[in-house]
Amino acid sequence: MEVSYKLAFDLAPVGLVLSRNRAIVDCNQHVCEMFGAAREQLVGQSFKVLYPSDAEYERIGMRLIPILNASGIYSDDRIMKRMGGRFQGEPFWCHVTGRTLNRDEPHEAGIWSFEDLSSRRPVTADLTAREREVAAHLMGGLTSKEIGRALGISHRTVEVYRARLMRKYKATTTADLVHKLLAG
């Protein structure tokens, strides 16, 4: 069997997406399985269909621009949403990494990988969009000040969201909260 780039892309063991202006130009089988959608349902769609809310789509899109401008690469853990199948609408933790092809216009064209983290990190609490963002940064080991800078909010606001997360997860310390977030 001859191995081509197209075959390698399609059968890669990680979800891969080619994008243009935050729309899906092509995706592999793993992405289709992960999000519960056929390739025809994804190609041509905005990434917005994979986010739990329009606000999260907009915030993350704005947040990654300066990072892609500076380094060309962006990576985070975030909650995404399944499109179809028996888990339609289900939120799940996903590790997303992307590379822009043009740092001056980072959304113009890119290559993105998606890794489903749900088997290691199930979503167990009903979280707001901002709580999900704060939780993702806490799991990355960031302090309240660092999270505030990353999200463009004050560290005191981050502390309010962290306190809400601690109540929802019945955590007594930040370390306990991170442990419970990682365990689901």
SULMO-V762935 format. One record per backbone hydrogen bond with DSSP energy under -1.0 kcal/mol. CO is the residue of the C=O (numbers start at 1). NH is the residue of the N-H. If there is no record, write none. Layout:
# SULMO-V762935
co=CO nh=NH
co=CO nh=NH
This chain:
# SULMO-V762935
co=4 nh=8
co=5 nh=9
co=6 nh=10
co=7 nh=11
co=10 nh=29
co=15 nh=114
co=16 nh=28
co=17 nh=112
co=18 nh=25
co=18 nh=26
co=19 nh=110
co=20 nh=23
co=22 nh=47
co=23 nh=20
co=24 nh=44
co=26 nh=18
co=28 nh=32
co=29 nh=33
co=30 nh=34
co=31 nh=35
co=32 nh=37
co=35 nh=83
co=35 nh=84
co=38 nh=41
co=38 nh=42
co=39 nh=43
co=42 nh=45
co=45 nh=24
co=46 nh=49
co=47 nh=50
co=48 nh=51
co=50 nh=81
co=53 nh=57
co=54 nh=58
co=55 nh=59
co=56 nh=60
co=57 nh=61
co=58 nh=62
co=59 nh=63
co=60 nh=64
co=64 nh=68
co=65 nh=69
co=66 nh=70
co=67 nh=71
co=72 nh=100
co=74 nh=98
co=76 nh=96
co=78 nh=94
co=80 nh=92
co=82 nh=89
co=85 nh=88
co=87 nh=90
co=90 nh=82
co=92 nh=80
co=93 nh=117
co=94 nh=78
co=95 nh=115
co=96 nh=76
co=97 nh=113
co=98 nh=74
co=99 nh=111
co=105 nh=108
co=107 nh=21
co=109 nh=101
co=110 nh=19
co=111 nh=99
co=112 nh=17
co=113 nh=97
co=114 nh=15
co=115 nh=95
co=117 nh=120
co=117 nh=121
co=128 nh=132
co=129 nh=133
co=130 nh=134
co=131 nh=135
co=132 nh=136
co=133 nh=137
co=134 nh=138
co=135 nh=139
co=137 nh=142
co=138 nh=141
co=143 nh=147
co=144 nh=148
co=145 nh=149
co=146 nh=150
co=147 nh=151
co=148 nh=152
co=148 nh=153
co=154 nh=158
co=155 nh=159
co=156 nh=160
co=157 nh=161
co=158 nh=162
co=159 nh=163
co=160 nh=164
co=161 nh=165
co=162 nh=166
co=163 nh=167
co=164 nh=168
co=165 nh=169
co=166 nh=171
co=173 nh=177
co=174 nh=178
co=175 nh=179
co=176 nh=180
co=177 nh=181
co=178 nh=182
co=179 nh=183
co=180 nh=184
